[in-house]
Amino acid sequence: MSETPVPQKSVFNRRAMLTAGSMAWGGFTLAELLRVEAAAGIRSSNKSIINIHLDGGPPHMDLWDLKPEAPIEIRGEFQPIATSVPGIEVCELLPLMARRAERFAFIRSLVGSAGAHDAFQCQSGFEAKDLQPIGGRPSLGSVVARLQGSTSAPAPTFVDLMQGRPLVRNSARPGFLGPSYQPFRPDISALFERPLEQGMVKELKAKGANHSISLTLDGQLTLDRIGNRTDLLHGLDRLRHEVDSSGMMDAMDRFTQQAVGILTSGRLAEALDFSRESPETLARYTLAASPDPKALQFTTADRPDAVKKCLLSRRMIEAGVRVVSLSISDFDTHSSNFPRLRHLLPIVDQGIAALVDDLSERGLLDDVAIVAWGEFGRTPRVDPKSGGRHHGPQVGPALLAGGGLRTGQILGATDRTASVAVSRPVHYQDVFATLYEVVGINARATTIVDTRGRPQFLLDQGMPLRELV
């Protein structure tokens, strides 16, 4: 069977791809590469993704699917406000986003939630149990690192800032791709205070004390010494490669090469240094409104300075990172839903509005896709005892911006009580198919070989949102 012609813009450097693949567990064969090219599955791309996890499960009926005509126990206490796009309304606590509605695609009908209290589905599109016997599915960032990353780059392809702690709630996993493609996790706990839930405290304790990552080069080391040490390690490990079946040797080679690039460039360390930003930019990422006297800062909630997580994501992208994940907590509002949202939604509003403005002014908005969502929505009926909304996996919210997407519109609708989607259901994998397309990957035509030597499609049911791409 003859190959399908590949458009010129889809052709990439095959030698570079094979070189990168040969260093990684489950590397591309030439036949695989030709199949991918023939399907035009991968195009050269400089576009990036910022994945914002609204940690805990945000209530869709309190964001951009308000039901002002519903009974009081469902509609709650927030009012809808008009936006810059006629016919679109959002919560009164999102005034900055309302004034920029033409830059957002509001999804009211996100379906397919696994109901799990972690961010894995927001990282991969799959349930955690999918392919678990062989390591599980890889996150989007790990896939982009596998298909489009380079160990010689001065910044890692994928940086995970979720929860503000390294190694806790490890949602951004490489899955069957193996340790070579796990995200880079700098410890940002010194920048953002966010108390952990008791379960997370136990997880962190189990990791031990020595798991932080240095982002700067030791002053006593020279580039020659680093190069000599790397050559020595390569020579010592060469024979061990022949008997290694776990992928760890290839992973260590990749980590060594990546670490040298990161440490010698200094870009990632500089990205974490807010002192390099102008006072005007820092002010943009600072809550402007006075604290709401009705607001409740819950024990595990992010502080107001979490707005600057969005600034950190922009700085990471400018440093060369392709996929950045971050989280804003804590939307698990089983109690005091409305006072807690009065604290959280201004953080989301200020952070996302500042991010799209900042990227736009820098000429980057069309090159950076932003997604904001959670692991599920919440129940429409307010618990009369706790004042909270409980887990609602039937339907939830999502937000997309940038990346050259056609924004300024709403996708989907729920019934009169926001209980189920009644039109244009959007699956998590549909969103991922859209994000993959933004960065030049056809997720339904591209396969990666798993640990058993079997090709796995990146998604098994999602389709790009044609309203947006």
DRENPAPA-951725 format. One record per residue (C-alpha): residue number from 1; residue in one letter; x, y, z. Coordinates in pm, 1 decimal, always signed. Layout:
PT  i  aa  xx  yy  zz
PT  NUM  a  X  Y  Z
...
END
This chain:
PT  i  aa  xx  yy  zz
PT  1  m  +0.0  +0.0  +0.0
PT  2  s  +141.9  +335.1  -99.5
PT  3  e  +197.6  +616.9  +145.0
PT  4  t  -39.1  +908.7  +154.6
PT  5  p  +141.0  +1226.3  +38.7
PT  6  v  +231.6  +1454.0  +324.1
PT  7  p  +175.6  +1829.2  +290.2
PT  8  q  +505.5  +2016.5  +296.5
PT  9  k  +413.0  +2203.5  +614.6
PT  10  s  +363.0  +1868.4  +792.8
PT  11  v  +709.3  +1729.2  +721.1
PT  12  f  +951.2  +1741.2  +1010.5
PT  13  n  +1315.1  +1649.4  +1053.7
PT  14  r  +1310.6  +1270.4  +1042.4
PT  15  r  +1673.0  +1232.9  +1145.6
PT  16  a  +1616.4  +1447.4  +1455.1
PT  17  m  +1304.5  +1251.4  +1541.5
PT  18  l  +1475.5  +915.6  +1507.0
PT  19  t  +1770.4  +1038.0  +1710.7
PT  20  a  +1541.0  +1151.9  +1991.5
PT  21  g  +1335.4  +834.2  +1968.6
PT  22  s  +1639.1  +607.5  +1982.0
PT  23  m  +1725.8  +740.5  +2324.9
PT  24  a  +1386.0  +664.7  +2470.2
PT  25  w  +1213.9  +348.2  +2583.1
PT  26  g  +959.6  +245.7  +2318.8
PT  27  g  +1130.1  +464.1  +2054.7
PT  28  f  +981.5  +529.0  +1712.4
PT  29  t  +1075.6  +292.9  +1432.9
PT  30  l  +1107.2  +427.3  +1080.1
PT  31  a  +788.2  +242.0  +983.8
PT  32  e  +599.0  +408.7  +1267.8
PT  33  l  +736.2  +744.9  +1169.6
PT  34  l  +625.3  +698.5  +810.6
PT  35  r  +275.8  +601.8  +924.1
PT  36  v  +253.3  +912.8  +1136.8
PT  37  e  +375.2  +1130.8  +852.2
PT  38  a  +139.1  +964.9  +609.5
PT  39  a  -152.0  +1051.4  +835.3
PT  40  a  -22.5  +1406.5  +873.3
PT  41  g  -45.4  +1339.2  +1243.3
PT  42  i  +240.4  +1558.0  +1356.8
PT  43  r  +324.3  +1900.9  +1225.8
PT  44  s  +603.2  +2125.3  +1334.7
PT  45  s  +464.1  +2351.2  +1603.0
PT  46  n  +584.8  +2614.0  +1843.3
PT  47  k  +252.3  +2638.2  +2019.9
PT  48  s  +215.8  +2571.5  +2390.7
PT  49  i  -49.9  +2478.1  +2645.7
PT  50  i  -128.3  +2608.2  +2993.6
PT  51  n  -348.9  +2361.5  +3181.8
PT  52  i  -522.1  +2518.0  +3485.2
PT  53  h  -677.7  +2265.4  +3719.9
PT  54  l  -957.9  +2405.8  +3934.6
PT  55  d  -873.8  +2159.7  +4206.0
PT  56  g  -1156.4  +1980.5  +4381.8
PT  57  g  -1433.8  +2006.3  +4121.8
PT  58  p  -1573.8  +2353.1  +4040.0
PT  59  p  -1953.5  +2408.1  +4050.9
PT  60  h  -2063.5  +2481.8  +3694.5
PT  61  m  -2389.8  +2644.0  +3804.6
PT  62  d  -2187.1  +2904.8  +3996.1
PT  63  l  -1945.7  +2987.8  +3711.4
PT  64  w  -2097.3  +3024.4  +3362.4
PT  65  d  -2410.3  +2809.6  +3377.5
PT  66  l  -2617.9  +2998.3  +3631.8
PT  67  k  -2987.0  +2913.9  +3659.4
PT  68  p  -3153.2  +3230.0  +3793.0
PT  69  e  -3502.4  +3087.0  +3732.4
PT  70  a  -3437.7  +2766.7  +3927.5
PT  71  p  -3555.3  +2716.1  +4287.5
PT  72  i  -3343.8  +2892.3  +4551.5
PT  73  e  -3190.5  +2565.8  +4675.9
PT  74  i  -3041.9  +2518.9  +4327.2
PT  75  r  -2968.7  +2864.8  +4192.8
PT  76  g  -2781.0  +2975.1  +4502.8
PT  77  e  -2695.4  +3332.3  +4589.8
PT  78  f  -2493.3  +3453.4  +4289.1
PT  79  q  -2641.5  +3652.1  +4003.4
PT  80  p  -2548.6  +3629.8  +3633.4
PT  81  i  -2397.1  +3934.6  +3464.8
PT  82  a  -2379.9  +4027.4  +3097.8
PT  83  t  -2051.0  +3993.4  +2911.6
PT  84  s  -1886.0  +4156.1  +2611.5
PT  85  v  -2052.8  +3890.8  +2392.0
PT  86  p  -2430.0  +3934.6  +2357.8
PT  87  g  -2620.6  +3639.2  +2497.8
PT  88  i  -2339.1  +3509.6  +2718.8
PT  89  e  -2366.2  +3554.4  +3094.2
PT  90  v  -2129.3  +3452.2  +3372.4
PT  91  c  -2120.8  +3474.5  +3750.0
PT  92  e  -2106.2  +3819.8  +3907.0
PT  93  l  -1776.4  +3718.3  +4069.9
PT  94  l  -1609.0  +3697.9  +3726.0
PT  95  p  -1634.2  +4060.3  +3606.1
PT  96  l  -1289.1  +4072.7  +3443.8
PT  97  m  -1354.5  +3762.4  +3239.6
PT  98  a  -1699.3  +3897.7  +3152.0
PT  99  r  -1538.2  +4204.6  +2994.0
PT  100  r  -1311.9  +3975.3  +2787.0
PT  101  a  -1570.7  +3710.5  +2694.2
PT  102  e  -1474.9  +3734.5  +2326.8
PT  103  r  -1147.2  +3570.2  +2423.5
PT  104  f  -1305.2  +3265.9  +2587.8
PT  105  a  -1497.3  +2957.6  +2482.7
PT  106  f  -1724.6  +2862.1  +2771.4
PT  107  i  -1814.7  +2493.6  +2789.2
PT  108  r  -2128.3  +2416.8  +2991.3
PT  109  s  -2159.1  +2049.3  +2905.8
PT  110  l  -1836.7  +1869.4  +2998.6
PT  111  v  -1915.0  +1498.4  +3037.9
PT  112  g  -1734.7  +1168.8  +3085.9
PT  113  s  -1592.8  +1235.0  +3433.6
PT  114  a  -1453.2  +931.7  +3611.9
PT  115  g  -1560.8  +1087.0  +3941.2
PT  116  a  -1208.2  +1055.7  +4078.7
PT  117  h  -1072.1  +1317.9  +4315.3
PT  118  d  -747.9  +1388.6  +4133.6
PT  119  a  -640.6  +1567.9  +3818.1
PT  120  f  -536.7  +1269.7  +3607.5
PT  121  q  -835.0  +1293.7  +3372.6
PT  122  c  -762.0  +1665.5  +3327.6
PT  123  q  -406.6  +1566.9  +3235.8
PT  124  s  -473.7  +1278.2  +2998.7
PT  125  g  -842.5  +1245.4  +2911.1
PT  126  f  -849.1  +892.7  +3055.6
PT  127  e  -945.9  +726.9  +3381.5
PT  128  a  -650.7  +631.2  +3599.0
PT  129  k  -730.9  +259.8  +3562.2
PT  130  d  -696.2  +266.5  +3181.8
PT  131  l  -394.9  +49.6  +3079.8
PT  132  q  -290.2  +46.4  +3445.4
PT  133  p  -120.6  -297.4  +3421.9
PT  134  i  +141.2  -150.0  +3186.0
PT  135  g  +183.5  +181.7  +3364.1
PT  136  g  -132.5  +364.8  +3265.3
PT  137  r  -198.4  +630.8  +3004.0
PT  138  p  +47.6  +918.3  +2965.3
PT  139  s  -49.8  +1277.3  +3031.3
PT  140  l  -66.0  +1523.9  +2744.0
PT  141  g  +254.5  +1696.0  +2853.1
PT  142  s  +442.7  +1366.4  +2851.2
PT  143  v  +310.4  +1287.2  +2502.7
PT  144  v  +422.4  +1627.5  +2373.3
PT  145  a  +763.7  +1566.9  +2531.7
PT  146  r  +780.4  +1228.2  +2360.3
PT  147  l  +675.9  +1349.2  +2016.0
PT  148  q  +811.5  +1703.2  +2003.8
PT  149  g  +1059.4  +1740.6  +2289.8
PT  150  s  +1436.8  +1754.4  +2288.0
PT  151  t  +1689.7  +1679.5  +2559.8
PT  152  s  +1911.0  +1958.3  +2426.4
PT  153  a  +1650.5  +2227.9  +2489.9
PT  154  p  +1734.1  +2484.5  +2760.2
PT  155  a  +1400.7  +2415.9  +2932.0
PT  156  p  +1200.9  +2095.8  +2981.1
PT  157  t  +906.9  +2035.5  +2749.5
PT  158  f  +665.7  +1968.3  +3037.2
PT  159  v  +660.1  +2142.8  +3376.6
PT  160  d  +409.4  +2041.5  +3642.3
PT  161  l  +335.3  +2302.0  +3908.7
PT  162  m  +21.8  +2133.1  +4039.0
PT  163  q  -54.8  +2161.4  +4410.4
PT  164  g  +258.2  +2370.3  +4456.2
PT  165  r  +445.7  +2068.7  +4588.0
PT  166  p  +678.4  +1822.2  +4417.6
PT  167  l  +564.3  +1461.4  +4402.3
PT  168  v  +231.3  +1512.6  +4582.6
PT  169  r  -85.4  +1399.5  +4405.2
PT  170  n  +115.7  +1285.8  +4107.8
PT  171  s  -155.4  +1342.8  +3846.1
PT  172  a  +71.2  +1441.7  +3557.2
PT  173  r  +214.8  +1096.2  +3496.8
PT  174  p  +411.9  +962.2  +3198.3
PT  175  g  +226.0  +630.8  +3212.3
PT  176  f  +355.0  +359.3  +2979.8
PT  177  l  +597.3  +607.2  +2819.7
PT  178  g  +818.2  +543.8  +3119.4
PT  179  p  +1027.9  +766.8  +3343.8
PT  180  s  +1203.7  +938.4  +3052.3
PT  181  y  +896.2  +1152.7  +2995.7
PT  182  q  +779.8  +1244.0  +3341.4
PT  183  p  +729.3  +1617.4  +3397.5
PT  184  f  +980.7  +1844.2  +3560.7
PT  185  r  +850.3  +1943.8  +3905.5
PT  186  p  +1019.3  +2241.8  +4070.0
PT  187  d  +918.7  +2300.7  +4430.3
PT  188  i  +718.8  +2625.3  +4438.4
PT  189  s  +595.0  +2586.2  +4796.7
PT  190  a  +815.4  +2877.9  +4903.2
PT  191  l  +636.8  +3101.6  +4653.6
PT  192  f  +278.5  +2997.5  +4727.8
PT  193  e  +145.8  +2894.2  +5064.8
PT  194  r  -118.6  +2627.0  +5031.4
PT  195  p  -181.8  +2395.7  +5329.4
PT  196  l  -220.5  +2034.7  +5225.6
PT  197  e  -506.3  +1801.1  +5305.7
PT  198  q  -420.4  +1532.8  +5559.5
PT  199  g  -389.2  +1267.8  +5289.2
PT  200  m  -140.1  +1484.2  +5100.8
PT  201  v  +59.7  +1544.4  +5419.9
PT  202  k  +102.3  +1168.8  +5452.0
PT  203  e  +202.4  +1137.7  +5085.7
PT  204  l  +466.3  +1407.7  +5119.5
PT  205  k  +605.0  +1256.4  +5439.3
PT  206  a  +638.8  +919.3  +5269.2
PT  207  k  +857.7  +1078.2  +5001.2
PT  208  g  +1118.0  +1183.0  +5255.7
PT  209  a  +1292.0  +1515.8  +5300.4
PT  210  n  +1533.9  +1515.8  +5007.4
PT  211  h  +1316.3  +1554.6  +4701.2
PT  212  s  +1360.1  +1920.1  +4610.3
PT  213  i  +1521.3  +2011.9  +4278.4
PT  214  s  +1804.8  +2261.1  +4231.9
PT  215  l  +1759.8  +2488.7  +3933.9
PT  216  t  +2097.4  +2661.1  +3944.2
PT  217  l  +2449.4  +2543.2  +3873.6
PT  218  d  +2688.6  +2490.4  +4164.3
PT  219  g  +2945.9  +2769.9  +4149.4
PT  220  q  +3233.8  +2520.8  +4182.4
PT  221  l  +3134.2  +2333.1  +3867.5
PT  222  t  +3248.1  +2434.0  +3521.9
PT  223  l  +3095.1  +2334.6  +3190.1
PT  224  d  +3406.7  +2127.9  +3114.7
PT  225  r  +3365.3  +1932.6  +3437.6
PT  226  i  +2999.3  +1870.7  +3361.6
PT  227  g  +3084.3  +1751.7  +3012.1
PT  228  n  +3359.3  +1519.4  +3137.4
PT  229  r  +3131.9  +1374.4  +3404.3
PT  230  t  +2854.4  +1314.4  +3151.2
PT  231  d  +3095.4  +1138.6  +2914.8
PT  232  l  +3220.9  +920.7  +3201.3
PT  233  l  +2869.9  +820.4  +3304.6
PT  234  h  +2785.1  +734.8  +2945.4
PT  235  g  +3091.7  +513.8  +2915.0
PT  236  l  +3025.8  +330.6  +3242.4
PT  237  d  +2661.2  +269.0  +3158.2
PT  238  r  +2704.7  +156.6  +2797.5
PT  239  l  +2726.0  -216.9  +2875.7
PT  240  r  +2440.8  -202.2  +3124.9
PT  241  h  +2206.2  -81.9  +2851.5
PT  242  e  +2223.3  -422.5  +2686.1
PT  243  v  +2060.2  -594.7  +2984.1
PT  244  d  +1826.6  -318.5  +3097.3
PT  245  s  +1462.3  -388.7  +3017.6
PT  246  s  +1297.3  -137.4  +3251.4
PT  247  g  +1378.4  +176.9  +3058.7
PT  248  m  +1554.5  +334.9  +3356.4
PT  249  m  +1894.1  +351.2  +3184.4
PT  250  d  +1748.4  +542.1  +2891.1
PT  251  a  +1560.3  +757.9  +3137.8
PT  252  m  +1880.5  +840.3  +3324.6
PT  253  d  +2054.0  +929.8  +2998.4
PT  254  r  +1765.4  +1160.0  +2910.5
PT  255  f  +1756.6  +1312.6  +3257.7
PT  256  t  +2131.6  +1373.5  +3250.0
PT  257  q  +2117.3  +1548.5  +2914.8
PT  258  q  +1813.0  +1751.9  +3012.6
PT  259  a  +1959.3  +1848.2  +3349.1
PT  260  v  +2277.4  +1977.1  +3186.3
PT  261  g  +2074.0  +2192.6  +2951.1
PT  262  i  +1852.1  +2328.6  +3226.5
PT  263  l  +2134.3  +2403.0  +3468.9
PT  264  t  +2365.4  +2565.5  +3216.6
PT  265  s  +2097.5  +2782.7  +3057.3
PT  266  g  +1947.5  +2908.8  +3383.2
PT  267  r  +1618.0  +2983.5  +3208.1
PT  268  l  +1397.6  +2783.2  +3439.3
PT  269  a  +1549.0  +2934.7  +3751.7
PT  270  e  +1500.3  +3280.8  +3604.3
PT  271  a  +1136.7  +3199.8  +3526.3
PT  272  l  +1075.9  +3142.5  +3897.2
PT  273  d  +1222.0  +3482.6  +3986.3
PT  274  f  +939.5  +3736.7  +3997.0
PT  275  s  +1183.7  +4018.2  +4073.3
PT  276  r  +1261.5  +4025.9  +3700.5
PT  277  e  +909.4  +4148.9  +3626.2
PT  278  s  +812.1  +4514.5  +3619.4
PT  279  p  +599.2  +4656.8  +3901.2
PT  280  e  +324.3  +4715.0  +3644.1
PT  281  t  +315.8  +4347.7  +3546.3
PT  282  l  +320.5  +4232.9  +3908.0
PT  283  a  +30.2  +4467.3  +3978.2
PT  284  r  -164.7  +4310.7  +3691.5
PT  285  y  -133.7  +3972.0  +3864.0
PT  286  t  -242.8  +4106.8  +4202.5
PT  287  l  -600.0  +4108.1  +4328.3
PT  288  a  -725.8  +4461.0  +4281.3
PT  289  a  -1056.5  +4434.2  +4465.3
PT  290  s  -1091.1  +4462.1  +4841.0
PT  291  p  -1155.8  +4131.4  +5019.2
PT  292  d  -1522.3  +4036.3  +5028.8
PT  293  p  -1643.1  +4045.4  +5392.0
PT  294  k  -1858.8  +3740.7  +5313.0
PT  295  a  -1564.9  +3542.0  +5176.9
PT  296  l  -1424.6  +3239.4  +5354.9
PT  297  q  -1063.3  +3132.5  +5299.5
PT  298  f  -1096.1  +2762.1  +5366.7
PT  299  t  -813.3  +2575.0  +5538.1
PT  300  t  -684.6  +2411.8  +5218.1
PT  301  a  -751.8  +2705.8  +4985.7
PT  302  d  -489.9  +2893.0  +4789.1
PT  303  r  -410.0  +3241.1  +4915.9
PT  304  p  -480.0  +3554.4  +4708.0
PT  305  d  -121.4  +3550.8  +4579.3
PT  306  a  -212.1  +3237.2  +4380.0
PT  307  v  -301.3  +3481.1  +4100.0
PT  308  k  +73.7  +3489.1  +4030.7
PT  309  k  +65.7  +3120.2  +3940.1
PT  310  c  -71.3  +3242.0  +3607.1
PT  311  l  +223.4  +3479.8  +3577.0
PT  312  l  +458.7  +3192.6  +3655.8
PT  313  s  +301.2  +2986.3  +3378.8
PT  314  r  +358.5  +3268.5  +3128.6
PT  315  r  +720.1  +3299.1  +3239.1
PT  316  m  +764.9  +2923.1  +3195.3
PT  317  i  +626.7  +2940.9  +2841.1
PT  318  e  +864.2  +3226.9  +2756.5
PT  319  a  +1151.7  +3017.5  +2896.2
PT  320  g  +1073.4  +2750.8  +2637.4
PT  321  v  +838.7  +2513.4  +2821.5
PT  322  r  +569.5  +2369.8  +2591.6
PT  323  v  +316.9  +2241.4  +2848.5
PT  324  v  +261.5  +2390.4  +3193.9
PT  325  s  +17.8  +2254.8  +3452.2
PT  326  l  -92.2  +2449.8  +3757.5
PT  327  s  -372.5  +2430.2  +4009.9
PT  328  i  -595.2  +2665.9  +4203.8
PT  329  s  -743.9  +2512.8  +4518.0
PT  330  d  -978.5  +2425.5  +4682.7
PT  331  f  -1307.4  +2381.4  +4495.7
PT  332  d  -1414.3  +2074.1  +4694.5
PT  333  t  -1696.0  +2277.6  +4846.7
PT  334  h  -1892.7  +2018.2  +5043.2
PT  335  s  -1950.0  +2294.0  +5295.6
PT  336  s  -1986.0  +2672.7  +5276.7
PT  337  n  -1992.4  +2669.4  +4896.5
PT  338  f  -2079.9  +3036.0  +4848.8
PT  339  p  -1844.1  +3197.1  +5104.7
PT  340  r  -1560.5  +2981.8  +4973.3
PT  341  l  -1631.4  +3078.0  +4612.7
PT  342  r  -1629.7  +3443.9  +4714.2
PT  343  h  -1266.2  +3382.3  +4805.6
PT  344  l  -1169.8  +3157.0  +4511.8
PT  345  l  -1345.0  +3304.4  +4208.1
PT  346  p  -1175.6  +3646.1  +4229.7
PT  347  i  -841.2  +3461.8  +4218.0
PT  348  v  -948.9  +3273.0  +3906.2
PT  349  d  -1098.1  +3587.4  +3750.8
PT  350  q  -791.8  +3804.7  +3807.2
PT  351  g  -542.5  +3533.5  +3713.2
PT  352  i  -699.5  +3421.3  +3385.8
PT  353  a  -793.7  +3772.6  +3274.4
PT  354  a  -439.8  +3896.1  +3344.0
PT  355  l  -292.3  +3596.4  +3163.7
PT  356  v  -488.4  +3646.9  +2839.9
PT  357  d  -417.3  +4020.7  +2841.6
PT  358  d  -48.4  +3963.9  +2907.2
PT  359  l  -12.8  +3699.2  +2636.1
PT  360  s  -206.9  +3914.0  +2390.5
PT  361  e  +12.1  +4219.7  +2447.3
PT  362  r  +322.9  +4006.8  +2400.4
PT  363  g  +187.7  +3864.3  +2075.3
PT  364  l  +167.8  +3516.1  +2226.1
PT  365  l  -203.8  +3452.8  +2275.3
PT  366  d  -252.4  +3275.5  +1941.9
PT  367  d  +43.9  +3050.9  +2023.7
PT  368  v  -62.4  +2952.7  +2376.7
PT  369  a  -381.3  +2754.1  +2439.2
PT  370  i  -530.4  +2785.2  +2788.0
PT  371  v  -768.8  +2533.7  +2941.1
PT  372  a  -928.5  +2567.6  +3285.0
PT  373  w  -1140.9  +2287.7  +3432.7
PT  374  g  -1178.9  +2038.5  +3713.8
PT  375  e  -1226.3  +1668.1  +3768.8
PT  376  f  -1606.8  +1705.5  +3777.4
PT  377  g  -1885.7  +1954.1  +3845.5
PT  378  r  -2099.6  +1965.1  +4156.6
PT  379  t  -2453.5  +1878.7  +4252.1
PT  380  p  -2713.8  +2143.8  +4171.2
PT  381  r  -2895.5  +2116.6  +4502.8
PT  382  v  -2731.6  +2295.9  +4794.0
PT  383  d  -2701.1  +2082.4  +5106.9
PT  384  p  -2925.3  +2257.6  +5364.2
PT  385  k  -2705.5  +2142.9  +5654.4
PT  386  s  -2357.5  +2223.5  +5522.4
PT  387  g  -2436.3  +2492.4  +5267.1
PT  388  g  -2221.1  +2297.8  +5021.8
PT  389  r  -2250.0  +2131.1  +4686.9
PT  390  h  -2132.3  +1772.5  +4657.2
PT  391  h  -1958.9  +1581.0  +4376.7
PT  392  g  -2144.3  +1593.0  +4045.0
PT  393  p  -1967.6  +1380.5  +3780.5
PT  394  q  -2265.6  +1393.2  +3540.4
PT  395  v  -2166.4  +1731.8  +3397.6
PT  396  g  -1911.3  +2004.9  +3461.1
PT  397  p  -1756.8  +2326.1  +3323.4
PT  398  a  -1450.3  +2400.5  +3113.6
PT  399  l  -1293.2  +2710.6  +2963.0
PT  400  l  -1069.1  +2745.5  +2658.3
PT  401  a  -875.6  +3048.1  +2534.0
PT  402  g  -586.5  +3138.5  +2304.7
PT  403  g  -412.7  +2894.4  +2073.8
PT  404  g  -573.4  +3044.7  +1766.0
PT  405  l  -910.6  +2899.9  +1871.0
PT  406  r  -1237.0  +3063.0  +1768.0
PT  407  t  -1353.8  +3198.8  +2100.2
PT  408  g  -1637.9  +3428.3  +2209.4
PT  409  q  -1891.9  +3148.2  +2221.1
PT  410  i  -2067.0  +2894.1  +2442.0
PT  411  l  -2064.0  +2520.1  +2380.4
PT  412  g  -2338.7  +2300.1  +2520.4
PT  413  a  -2626.6  +2343.5  +2759.1
PT  414  t  -2768.3  +2171.4  +3066.5
PT  415  d  -3127.0  +2122.8  +3178.8
PT  416  r  -3313.5  +2376.8  +3394.3
PT  417  t  -3143.2  +2251.7  +3712.2
PT  418  a  -2791.4  +2210.3  +3564.0
PT  419  s  -2812.9  +1837.3  +3638.6
PT  420  v  -2731.0  +1689.2  +3297.0
PT  421  a  -2615.9  +1801.1  +2952.7
PT  422  v  -2906.2  +1836.4  +2709.3
PT  423  s  -2715.6  +1962.3  +2404.9
PT  424  r  -2362.8  +1943.8  +2261.5
PT  425  p  -2203.8  +1720.7  +2526.1
PT  426  v  -1826.6  +1772.6  +2528.1
PT  427  h  -1612.2  +1484.7  +2652.8
PT  428  y  -1277.7  +1536.0  +2823.0
PT  429  q  -1118.2  +1362.8  +2525.3
PT  430  d  -1279.4  +1611.3  +2286.1
PT  431  v  -1095.6  +1886.8  +2470.1
PT  432  f  -771.4  +1690.9  +2452.6
PT  433  a  -816.5  +1625.4  +2081.0
PT  434  t  -852.8  +2001.5  +2039.4
PT  435  l  -541.7  +2075.4  +2246.3
PT  436  y  -338.2  +1816.9  +2056.2
PT  437  e  -448.8  +1974.4  +1730.3
PT  438  v  -336.9  +2315.8  +1854.7
PT  439  v  +17.9  +2186.8  +1902.2
PT  440  g  +16.9  +2006.2  +1567.9
PT  441  i  -67.8  +1649.1  +1668.1
PT  442  n  -353.7  +1450.0  +1518.9
PT  443  a  -447.6  +1245.6  +1825.4
PT  444  r  -673.4  +1003.8  +1637.2
PT  445  a  -407.9  +921.8  +1377.4
PT  446  t  -97.3  +910.2  +1594.7
PT  447  t  +15.5  +602.8  +1787.8
PT  448  i  +288.3  +542.0  +2041.7
PT  449  v  +417.0  +192.3  +2111.7
PT  450  d  +347.8  +72.3  +2466.4
PT  451  t  +563.7  -152.7  +2682.6
PT  452  r  +426.6  -463.5  +2509.9
PT  453  g  +521.2  -336.0  +2166.0
PT  454  r  +162.3  -253.1  +2075.5
PT  455  p  +64.7  +79.8  +1917.8
PT  456  q  -169.4  +290.9  +2127.8
PT  457  f  -364.2  +584.0  +1988.4
PT  458  l  -331.4  +900.2  +2196.2
PT  459  l  -710.4  +908.4  +2240.8
PT  460  d  -975.8  +644.9  +2184.0
PT  461  q  -1288.4  +854.6  +2133.3
PT  462  g  -1228.1  +1229.9  +2136.1
PT  463  m  -1270.8  +1455.6  +1834.2
PT  464  p  -1149.9  +1817.5  +1798.7
PT  465  l  -1415.2  +2076.0  +1875.1
PT  466  r  -1489.9  +2193.5  +1523.3
PT  467  e  -1665.3  +2501.3  +1655.0
PT  468  l  -1326.0  +2617.3  +1783.8
PT  469  v  -1054.0  +2489.8  +1547.2
END
